[in-house]
Structure formats: C-alpha cells, structure tokens
C-alpha cells in the first residue's frame, strides 16, 4: 500500500467512526437510553431499524462497552486493544458505505 492509500483508508475509517457516533448519539437523543446490541422490540419495522442502527453504531457500542469493562471489570489492556482493532475494522467497512453513499449523492446533484 502506498501512503495515499493508507491515508484514504484512515479517512474512511474515521468517517465510519464519526457516522457511528452520530447515529448512536441520535439514538440516545430519541430514546433517552444508550444504543445497545439488543433486539427487544417486537414487530418487523422496529427489528429492522434496530439491526440497521446496530450495523452502523456498532463501533461506538463496542468501544463504550470495552472502556467500561476496562474501568469497572479491570479487563487487560490487550483485550481493549483487540476490541479497538475490531471496532476499527468495523468502522472501515461502515465508512466505506457512508463515503460511497455521500459520493453517489454528490454525483446525483451534478
């Protein structure tokens, strides 16, 4: 990989993590509870909405849970590092979707 490709991957990863934070914050604003990996709702639309929310807010949920586990349960630093790598990979994937969607929307207006 060249420096330009690494920079692009880094920016896409950051975009995914920012989108994850925005979605998790919006969820908390609307429901007054933090976003979690939970499908307690019944009905088709709430379940689909919860799955889509978890797909894009997942990195923030993972990192919040990992930081709480490190602070409260005294999990090892290696566990926190592994969780950070997983959240980074997840952010890269969701960031690719977000950036592609933004580019497609930008091209549709020109």
TIMI-2910 file (N, C-alpha, C, CB; in pm, 1 decimal, decimal comma, always signed):
<rs>
+----------+----------+----------+----------+----------+----------+----------+----------+----------+----------+----------+----------+------+
!      n_x !      n_y !      n_z !     ca_x !     ca_y !     ca_z !      c_x !      c_y !      c_z !     cb_x !     cb_y !     cb_z ! resn !
+----------+----------+----------+----------+----------+----------+----------+----------+----------+----------+----------+----------+------+
!    +83,0 !   -117,9 !     +0,0 !     +0,0 !     +0,0 !     +0,0 !    +87,7 !   +124,6 !     +0,0 !    -94,5 !     -0,4 !   +120,5 !  Unk !
!    +45,1 !   +219,8 !    -75,1 !   +118,8 !   +346,0 !    -77,4 !    +67,3 !   +436,4 !    +34,2 !   +105,1 !   +416,0 !   -215,7 !  Unk !
!   +136,2 !   +546,1 !    +54,3 !    +95,4 !   +641,6 !   +156,4 !    -41,9 !   +699,9 !   +129,9 !   +195,9 !   +752,3 !   +166,1 !  Unk !
!    -73,3 !   +721,5 !     +3,8 !   -202,9 !   +777,2 !    -33,2 !   -315,3 !   +679,7 !     -0,5 !   -205,3 !   +812,7 !   -181,9 !  Unk !
!   -293,4 !   +551,0 !    -26,8 !   -395,0 !   +450,6 !     +3,2 !   -415,7 !   +435,6 !   +153,8 !   -356,1 !   +316,1 !    -58,1 !  Unk !
!   -307,6 !   +441,8 !   +230,4 !   -319,9 !   +435,7 !   +376,1 !   -395,8 !   +556,4 !   +430,4 !   -181,5 !   +427,4 !   +440,9 !  Unk !
!   -366,3 !   +673,1 !   +374,5 !   -436,6 !   +794,1 !   +415,7 !   -585,4 !   +783,8 !   +383,0 !   -375,5 !   +917,7 !   +347,7 !  Unk !
!   -618,3 !   +733,3 !   +264,4 !   -758,3 !   +717,3 !   +225,0 !   -828,8 !   +617,7 !   +317,9 !   -768,2 !   +670,2 !    +77,7 !  Unk !
!   -763,0 !   +507,0 !   +350,7 !   -822,1 !   +408,1 !   +441,6 !   -843,0 !   +468,0 !   +580,1 !   -732,7 !   +282,9 !   +451,1 !  Unk !
!   -747,0 !   +547,4 !   +625,6 !   -758,9 !   +613,1 !   +755,1 !   -876,3 !   +709,7 !   +756,1 !   -629,6 !   +686,7 !   +789,8 !  Unk !
!   -891,9 !   +788,4 !   +650,1 !  -1002,0 !   +884,3 !   +642,3 !  -1137,4 !   +814,0 !   +633,8 !   -983,2 !   +976,1 !   +521,7 !  Unk !
!  -1143,6 !   +704,6 !   +560,4 !  -1268,8 !   +628,3 !   +551,3 !  -1302,0 !   +567,6 !   +686,8 !  -1258,5 !   +517,2 !   +443,2 !  Unk !
!  -1200,7 !   +517,6 !   +759,0 !  -1221,9 !   +462,2 !   +893,0 !  -1273,2 !   +569,8 !   +987,7 !  -1091,6 !   +401,0 !   +947,6 !  Unk !
!  -1213,0 !   +688,5 !   +982,3 !  -1260,8 !   +799,5 !  +1065,5 !  -1403,8 !   +838,6 !  +1029,7 !  -1168,6 !   +920,7 !  +1050,7 !  Unk !
!  -1435,2 !   +838,3 !   +900,9 !  -1571,4 !   +870,2 !   +858,2 !  -1670,8 !   +769,4 !   +913,9 !  -1580,4 !   +874,0 !   +705,2 !  Unk !
!  -1633,3 !   +643,1 !   +912,0 !  -1720,5 !   +539,5 !   +967,5 !  -1740,1 !   +554,7 !  +1116,4 !  -1664,7 !   +403,0 !   +937,9 !  Unk !
!  -1632,4 !   +588,9 !  +1188,5 !  -1645,4 !   +604,9 !  +1332,8 !  -1726,7 !   +729,1 !  +1368,1 !  -1507,7 !   +612,5 !  +1397,6 !  Unk !
!  -1710,4 !   +835,5 !  +1292,3 !  -1789,9 !   +957,1 !  +1315,2 !  -1937,4 !   +929,1 !  +1287,6 !  -1739,5 !  +1073,7 !  +1225,5 !  Unk !
!  -1965,7 !   +860,4 !  +1177,2 !  -2104,9 !   +824,5 !  +1146,5 !  -2162,5 !   +736,6 !  +1257,4 !  -2113,9 !   +751,4 !  +1009,9 !  Unk !
!  -2081,3 !   +645,7 !  +1309,5 !  -2123,9 !   +559,5 !  +1418,7 !  -2158,9 !   +641,0 !  +1542,6 !  -2015,1 !   +458,0 !  +1451,5 !  Unk !
!  -2076,4 !   +737,7 !  +1574,4 !  -2103,0 !   +823,6 !  +1689,4 !  -2226,9 !   +908,8 !  +1671,6 !  -1985,2 !   +912,2 !  +1715,5 !  Unk !
!  -2246,1 !   +961,2 !  +1551,6 !  -2364,3 !  +1043,6 !  +1524,0 !  -2490,9 !   +959,3 !  +1536,8 !  -2355,5 !  +1106,7 !  +1382,4 !  Unk !
!  -2489,4 !   +840,1 !  +1481,6 !  -2607,3 !   +753,7 !  +1488,1 !  -2635,8 !   +711,2 !  +1631,9 !  -2588,0 !   +629,7 !  +1399,1 !  Unk !
!  -2531,2 !   +673,8 !  +1706,9 !  -2550,9 !   +633,8 !  +1846,9 !  -2601,8 !   +751,2 !  +1930,3 !  -2419,5 !   +579,5 !  +1906,7 !  Unk !
!  -2551,0 !   +870,8 !  +1904,8 !  -2597,2 !   +988,9 !  +1978,5 !  -2741,1 !  +1023,5 !  +1943,0 !  -2506,3 !  +1108,5 !  +1949,8 !  Unk !
!  -2775,3 !  +1012,7 !  +1816,3 !  -2912,9 !  +1038,6 !  +1773,9 !  -3008,2 !   +937,8 !  +1836,2 !  -2923,9 !  +1034,2 !  +1620,9 !  Unk !
!  -2966,6 !   +811,3 !  +1840,0 !  -3048,4 !   +707,5 !  +1903,2 !  -3072,2 !   +741,9 !  +2049,9 !  -2980,7 !   +568,8 !  +1890,5 !  Unk !
!  -2967,0 !   +783,8 !  +2119,9 !  -2980,0 !   +818,3 !  +2260,9 !  -3066,5 !   +942,8 !  +2279,4 !  -2842,2 !   +840,3 !  +2322,9 !  Unk !
!  -3057,6 !  +1036,8 !  +2187,0 !  -3140,5 !  +1156,6 !  +2193,9 !  -3288,8 !  +1120,8 !  +2178,7 !  -3098,3 !  +1257,3 !  +2085,1 !  Unk !
!  -3319,9 !  +1030,6 !  +2086,2 !  -3458,5 !   +994,6 !  +2059,0 !  -3516,0 !   +903,3 !  +2167,5 !  -3468,9 !   +926,8 !  +1923,2 !  Unk !
!  -3437,6 !   +805,5 !  +2212,6 !  -3490,7 !   +705,1 !  +2305,4 !  -3455,6 !   +730,3 !  +2451,6 !  -3440,7 !   +570,2 !  +2266,3 !  Unk !
!  -3368,2 !   +825,0 !  +2480,2 !  -3317,6 !   +856,2 !  +2614,2 !  -3248,2 !   +737,7 !  +2681,8 !  -3431,2 !   +903,8 !  +2701,3 !  Unk !
!  -3195,3 !   +646,3 !  +2603,7 !  -3112,4 !   +537,1 !  +2657,8 !  -3001,1 !   +508,6 !  +2557,6 !  -3198,3 !   +407,0 !  +2685,6 !  Unk !
!  -2887,0 !   +462,9 !  +2606,2 !  -2775,6 !   +439,3 !  +2514,3 !  -2804,0 !   +324,4 !  +2417,7 !  -2648,7 !   +410,1 !  +2592,9 !  Unk !
!  -2742,0 !   +333,0 !  +2303,3 !  -2755,4 !   +230,8 !  +2199,7 !  -2687,5 !   +101,9 !  +2247,3 !  -2693,6 !   +279,7 !  +2064,5 !  Unk !
!  -2754,9 !    -11,9 !  +2227,6 !  -2701,3 !   -141,3 !  +2271,7 !  -2724,6 !   -245,5 !  +2164,0 !  -2766,2 !   -186,1 !  +2405,0 !  Unk !
!  -2652,6 !   -357,0 !  +2176,5 !  -2674,9 !   -471,5 !  +2088,9 !  -2791,6 !   -551,0 !  +2146,0 !  -2545,7 !   -560,6 !  +2075,8 !  Unk !
!  -2912,3 !   -506,2 !  +2118,0 !  -3030,4 !   -568,1 !  +2175,5 !  -3146,0 !   -557,4 !  +2076,8 !  -3067,0 !   -502,4 !  +2310,6 !  Unk !
!  -3220,1 !   -666,0 !  +2062,1 !  -3336,5 !   -666,4 !  +1974,0 !  -3461,1 !   -700,4 !  +2055,4 !  -3317,7 !   -767,5 !  +1857,1 !  Unk !
!  -3492,5 !   -618,9 !  +2155,3 !  -3604,6 !   -646,5 !  +2243,6 !  -3738,2 !   -603,3 !  +2183,4 !  -3583,6 !   -577,4 !  +2376,2 !  Unk !
!  -3735,8 !   -516,7 !  +2083,5 !  -3859,6 !   -468,0 !  +2025,1 !  -3930,4 !   -579,5 !  +1948,7 !  -3832,0 !   -349,0 !  +1932,5 !  Unk !
!  -4059,7 !   -567,2 !  +1941,4 !  -4137,0 !   -663,5 !  +1863,5 !  -4197,5 !   -592,3 !  +1743,3 !  -4248,0 !   -729,9 !  +1950,3 !  Unk !
!  -4213,9 !   -666,2 !  +1636,6 !  -4265,3 !   -609,0 !  +1513,8 !  -4155,0 !   -600,8 !  +1410,2 !  -4325,4 !   -471,1 !  +1539,2 !  Unk !
!  -4194,1 !   -597,9 !  +1286,1 !  -4098,3 !   -601,3 !  +1177,1 !  -4016,9 !   -473,3 !  +1166,9 !  -4169,3 !   -626,4 !  +1047,7 !  Unk !
!  -4083,6 !   -359,1 !  +1165,2 !  -4011,0 !   -233,2 !  +1148,1 !  -3914,1 !   -203,6 !  +1262,1 !  -4108,6 !   -119,9 !  +1135,3 !  Unk !
!  -3954,0 !   -219,4 !  +1388,9 !  -3857,0 !   -192,6 !  +1496,7 !  -3735,2 !   -285,3 !  +1493,7 !  -3925,5 !   -205,6 !  +1630,9 !  Unk !
!  -3755,6 !   -410,2 !  +1455,4 !  -3642,4 !   -504,0 !  +1447,9 !  -3548,2 !   -464,9 !  +1335,1 !  -3692,4 !   -648,7 !  +1427,2 !  Unk !
!  -3602,2 !   -430,4 !  +1218,7 !  -3518,5 !   -388,1 !  +1106,3 !  -3444,8 !   -259,0 !  +1141,1 !  -3603,9 !   -368,7 !   +978,7 !  Unk !
!  -3514,0 !   -165,0 !  +1205,0 !  -3449,8 !    -39,3 !  +1245,8 !  -3339,4 !    -65,8 !  +1347,8 !  -3554,0 !    +58,2 !  +1304,6 !  Unk !
!  -3361,2 !   -158,0 !  +1440,7 !  -3258,6 !   -190,1 !  +1540,8 !  -3137,5 !   -255,6 !  +1475,7 !  -3316,3 !   -282,4 !  +1649,3 !  Unk !
!  -3158,9 !   -341,7 !  +1378,3 !  -3047,9 !   -406,8 !  +1308,9 !  -2965,2 !   -304,8 !  +1231,6 !  -3100,1 !   -515,6 !  +1213,8 !  Unk !
!  -3031,3 !   -215,6 !  +1159,6 !  -2959,8 !   -113,4 !  +1082,6 !  -2885,2 !    -19,1 !  +1176,4 !  -3057,6 !    -33,8 !   +993,2 !  Unk !
!  -2948,3 !    +17,1 !  +1286,6 !  -2881,4 !   +103,9 !  +1384,5 !  -2757,1 !    +35,6 !  +1439,9 !  -2977,6 !   +140,8 !  +1499,5 !  Unk !
!  -2768,5 !    -90,8 !  +1476,5 !  -2652,8 !   -164,1 !  +1530,3 !  -2544,3 !   -183,9 !  +1424,7 !  -2697,1 !   -300,4 !  +1585,0 !  Unk !
!  -2583,3 !   -198,1 !  +1299,3 !  -2484,1 !   -214,0 !  +1193,2 !  -2393,6 !    -91,6 !  +1183,9 !  -2553,1 !   -238,6 !  +1058,9 !  Unk !
!  -2451,2 !    +25,5 !  +1196,0 !  -2372,1 !   +147,0 !  +1178,2 !  -2321,9 !   +206,1 !  +1310,2 !  -2453,8 !   +250,0 !  +1105,0 !  Unk !
!  -2390,4 !   +181,4 !  +1421,1 !  -2345,6 !   +234,1 !  +1550,7 !  -2258,2 !   +134,1 !  +1625,1 !  -2465,7 !   +271,5 !  +1637,0 !  Unk !
!  -2233,2 !    +19,2 !  +1567,1 !  -2157,5 !    -87,0 !  +1632,6 !  -2021,1 !    -48,1 !  +1687,3 !  -2139,4 !   -196,2 !  +1538,5 !  Unk !
!  -1937,7 !    +23,2 !  +1611,7 !  -1806,2 !    +58,7 !  +1665,9 !  -1811,7 !   +140,8 !  +1794,1 !  -1729,1 !   +134,5 !  +1563,4 !  Unk !
!  -1907,1 !   +232,5 !  +1803,1 !  -1918,7 !   +313,1 !  +1924,4 !  -1969,6 !   +227,6 !  +2040,3 !  -2012,7 !   +433,2 !  +1900,9 !  Unk !
!  -2063,8 !   +138,7 !  +2011,9 !  -2114,5 !    +49,5 !  +2116,3 !  -2001,3 !    -39,4 !  +2167,2 !  -2232,0 !    -37,0 !  +2062,9 !  Unk !
!  -1923,0 !    -95,6 !  +2075,2 !  -1809,7 !   -179,9 !  +2114,7 !  -1709,7 !   -103,8 !  +2200,6 !  -1739,7 !   -235,3 !  +1991,3 !  Unk !
!  -1671,2 !    +14,1 !  +2158,7 !  -1571,4 !    +90,6 !  +2232,2 !  -1625,1 !   +136,3 !  +2367,9 !  -1526,6 !   +211,4 !  +2150,0 !  Unk !
!  -1751,8 !   +176,4 !  +2374,6 !  -1809,4 !   +216,4 !  +2502,9 !  -1809,0 !    +98,1 !  +2599,8 !  -1953,2 !   +270,3 !  +2483,7 !  Unk !
!  -1850,2 !    -19,7 !  +2550,2 !  -1851,3 !   -138,4 !  +2635,5 !  -1709,9 !   -179,0 !  +2676,4 !  -1920,2 !   -254,3 !  +2563,8 !  Unk !
!  -1614,9 !   -167,2 !  +2584,3 !  -1476,7 !   -206,2 !  +2615,3 !  -1414,5 !   -113,0 !  +2718,8 !  -1391,5 !   -206,5 !  +2487,7 !  Unk !
!  -1438,6 !    +15,7 !  +2705,7 !  -1384,2 !   +110,6 !  +2802,9 !  -1447,3 !    +92,7 !  +2941,0 !  -1405,6 !   +253,7 !  +2754,2 !  Unk !
!  -1576,5 !    +65,5 !  +2943,6 !  -1642,6 !    +39,5 !  +3072,0 !  -1589,9 !    -89,0 !  +3134,1 !  -1795,3 !    +30,9 !  +3053,9 !  Unk !
!  -1569,8 !   -192,2 !  +3053,4 !  -1517,6 !   -319,5 !  +3105,2 !  -1375,1 !   -301,8 !  +3157,0 !  -1521,3 !   -428,6 !  +2995,5 !  Unk !
!  -1296,4 !   -220,5 !  +3091,3 !  -1158,9 !   -195,3 !  +3136,8 !  -1160,1 !   -120,9 !  +3270,6 !  -1080,1 !   -113,7 !  +3030,6 !  Unk !
!  -1247,8 !    -22,3 !  +3280,3 !  -1252,6 !    +59,5 !  +3401,4 !  -1320,0 !    -13,9 !  +3518,0 !  -1326,3 !   +190,0 !  +3372,9 !  Unk !
!  -1430,9 !    -80,6 !  +3493,4 !  -1508,4 !   -141,9 !  +3601,6 !  -1461,7 !   -284,6 !  +3632,7 !  -1656,5 !   -143,0 !  +3565,1 !  Unk !
!  -1443,7 !   -365,9 !  +3528,5 !  -1407,5 !   -506,4 !  +3548,2 !  -1257,5 !   -530,9 !  +3545,8 !  -1472,9 !   -590,7 !  +3443,2 !  Unk !
!  -1179,7 !   -426,3 !  +3520,3 !  -1033,2 !   -435,3 !  +3515,3 !   -985,6 !   -539,0 !  +3412,4 !   -978,0 !   -470,8 !  +3654,2 !  Unk !
!  -1045,9 !   -533,4 !  +3294,1 !  -1002,2 !   -621,6 !  +3184,6 !   -861,1 !   -583,3 !  +3142,8 !  -1099,5 !   -612,9 !  +3062,7 !  Unk !
!   -785,1 !   -677,7 !  +3087,0 !   -647,0 !   -645,8 !  +3046,8 !   -643,1 !   -548,9 !  +2928,3 !   -571,3 !   -774,7 !  +3010,9 !  Unk !
!   -531,0 !   -479,1 !  +2917,1 !   -512,9 !   -382,1 !  +2808,9 !   -516,0 !   -452,3 !  +2673,3 !   -380,0 !   -305,3 !  +2826,5 !  Unk !
!   -466,2 !   -575,4 !  +2667,2 !   -467,9 !   -649,1 !  +2540,1 !   -610,8 !   -672,3 !  +2491,9 !   -395,1 !   -783,8 !  +2555,0 !  Unk !
!   -703,4 !   -691,3 !  +2584,0 !   -844,0 !   -708,9 !  +2547,2 !   -898,7 !   -578,1 !  +2488,6 !   -928,3 !   -753,4 !  +2670,8 !  Unk !
!   -862,7 !   -466,3 !  +2550,2 !   -904,6 !   -335,6 !  +2498,9 !   -843,5 !   -309,4 !  +2361,4 !   -864,3 !   -223,6 !  +2597,2 !  Unk !
!   -717,5 !   -347,8 !  +2342,5 !   -650,9 !   -330,2 !  +2213,6 !   -719,6 !   -414,2 !  +2105,5 !   -501,8 !   -368,4 !  +2224,5 !  Unk !
!   -754,1 !   -539,0 !  +2137,4 !   -822,7 !   -625,5 !  +2040,6 !   -959,3 !   -568,4 !  +2003,9 !   -838,6 !   -768,0 !  +2097,1 !  Unk !
!  -1030,6 !   -516,8 !  +2101,8 !  -1160,6 !   -456,1 !  +2075,0 !  -1146,1 !   -332,5 !  +1987,0 !  -1230,4 !   -419,6 !  +2206,1 !  Unk !
!  -1040,9 !   -255,2 !  +2009,3 !  -1015,2 !   -137,0 !  +1927,5 !   -988,5 !   -176,3 !  +1782,4 !   -896,5 !    -57,6 !  +1983,9 !  Unk !
!   -913,4 !   -284,1 !  +1761,9 !   -888,5 !   -331,6 !  +1624,7 !  -1017,4 !   -376,9 !  +1557,5 !   -787,2 !   -446,9 !  +1625,5 !  Unk !
!  -1102,4 !   -447,6 !  +1630,4 !  -1230,5 !   -492,1 !  +1574,1 !  -1318,0 !   -371,7 !  +1539,8 !  -1304,3 !   -585,7 !  +1673,3 !  Unk !
!  -1324,9 !   -274,2 !  +1630,6 !  -1404,8 !   -154,2 !  +1604,4 !  -1347,5 !    -75,3 !  +1486,8 !  -1411,0 !    -65,3 !  +1729,9 !  Unk !
!  -1214,6 !    -74,6 !  +1471,7 !  -1152,2 !     -6,5 !  +1358,2 !  -1186,3 !    -73,0 !  +1225,9 !  -1001,8 !     -2,7 !  +1375,8 !  Unk !
!  -1182,7 !   -205,2 !  +1223,6 !  -1222,1 !   -277,5 !  +1101,9 !  -1367,9 !   -255,6 !  +1068,5 !  -1195,4 !   -426,1 !  +1117,4 !  Unk !
!  -1452,0 !   -256,2 !  +1170,9 !  -1594,2 !   -231,3 !  +1151,9 !  -1615,9 !    -89,4 !  +1099,6 !  -1671,5 !   -253,0 !  +1283,9 !  Unk !
!  -1541,7 !     +7,0 !  +1154,5 !  -1552,4 !   +145,9 !  +1108,2 !  -1506,9 !   +160,0 !   +963,8 !  -1470,1 !   +238,5 !  +1197,8 !  Unk !
!  -1404,7 !    +85,6 !   +925,5 !  -1358,3 !    +88,4 !   +786,6 !  -1468,7 !    +40,3 !   +693,1 !  -1231,8 !     +1,3 !   +769,5 !  Unk !
!  -1536,3 !    -67,5 !   +731,0 !  -1644,6 !   -120,9 !   +646,5 !  -1763,2 !    -24,9 !   +640,1 !  -1691,3 !   -257,4 !   +699,6 !  Unk !
!  -1808,5 !    +23,5 !   +755,9 !  -1922,8 !   +114,4 !   +754,4 !  -1885,4 !   +249,5 !   +693,8 !  -1977,0 !   +133,8 !   +896,0 !  Unk !
!  -1760,2 !   +291,2 !   +711,3 !  -1714,4 !   +414,9 !   +649,2 !  -1713,4 !   +405,9 !   +497,8 !  -1576,6 !   +449,9 !   +698,8 !  Unk !
!  -1679,7 !   +288,5 !   +446,2 !  -1684,2 !   +267,9 !   +301,1 !  -1825,9 !   +286,6 !   +249,4 !  -1632,1 !   +127,7 !   +264,1 !  Unk !
!  -1923,7 !   +234,9 !   +322,5 !  -2063,9 !   +250,6 !   +282,5 !  -2104,5 !   +397,3 !   +290,5 !  -2156,5 !   +164,1 !   +371,5 !  Unk !
!  -2067,5 !   +464,3 !   +398,0 !  -2105,7 !   +604,4 !   +417,1 !  -2041,3 !   +694,0 !   +310,9 !  -2065,4 !   +652,1 !   +557,9 !  Unk !
!  -1911,8 !   +676,1 !   +286,8 !  -1843,3 !   +758,6 !   +186,7 !  -1897,8 !   +730,2 !    +47,2 !  -1691,3 !   +733,4 !   +190,3 !  Unk !
!  -1925,0 !   +604,4 !    +15,5 !  -1982,5 !   +570,0 !   -114,9 !  -2120,2 !   +632,2 !   -131,9 !  -1991,4 !   +417,9 !   -131,3 !  Unk !
!  -2199,8 !   +630,0 !    -25,4 !  -2332,4 !   +691,1 !    -31,3 !  -2321,4 !   +842,1 !    -51,8 !  -2411,5 !   +660,4 !    +97,0 !  Unk !
!  -2229,7 !   +906,0 !    +20,0 !  -2210,5 !  +1050,5 !     +3,7 !  -2162,7 !  +1085,1 !   -136,4 !  -2110,9 !  +1102,7 !   +106,7 !  Unk !
!  -2073,2 !  +1004,8 !   -190,8 !  -2024,3 !  +1029,5 !   -327,5 !  -2135,7 !  +1010,2 !   -429,0 !  -1906,2 !   +936,3 !   -360,8 !  Unk !
!  -2218,6 !   +907,3 !   -408,9 !  -2329,8 !   +884,6 !   -500,3 !  -2430,2 !   +997,6 !   -494,2 !  -2398,0 !   +753,0 !   -469,0 !  Unk !
!  -2457,5 !  +1046,4 !   -373,0 !  -2548,3 !  +1160,6 !   -360,7 !  -2490,3 !  +1285,4 !   -423,7 !  -2580,5 !  +1187,3 !   -215,0 !  Unk !
!  -2359,9 !  +1305,3 !   -409,3 !  -2294,8 !  +1419,8 !   -470,3 !  -2300,5 !  +1415,0 !   -622,8 !  -2151,1 !  +1427,5 !   -424,5 !  Unk !
!  -2282,8 !  +1295,6 !   -678,5 !  -2289,6 !  +1282,1 !   -824,1 !  -2431,9 !  +1295,1 !   -876,9 !  -2231,7 !  +1148,7 !   -866,5 !  Unk !
!  -2529,9 !  +1264,7 !   -795,0 !  -2668,3 !  +1274,9 !   -842,3 !  -2715,8 !  +1420,2 !   -851,5 !  -2760,7 !  +1196,5 !   -749,9 !  Unk !
!  -2649,0 !  +1510,2 !   -778,9 !  -2686,3 !  +1651,8 !   -783,4 !  -2613,6 !  +1728,3 !   -893,0 !  -2658,4 !  +1716,6 !   -650,0 !  Unk !
!  -2513,1 !  +1668,0 !   -955,4 !  -2440,7 !  +1739,9 !  -1060,4 !  -2488,8 !  +1701,4 !  -1197,9 !  -2292,5 !  +1714,0 !  -1049,7 !  Unk !
+----------+----------+----------+----------+----------+----------+----------+----------+----------+----------+----------+----------+------+
</rs>
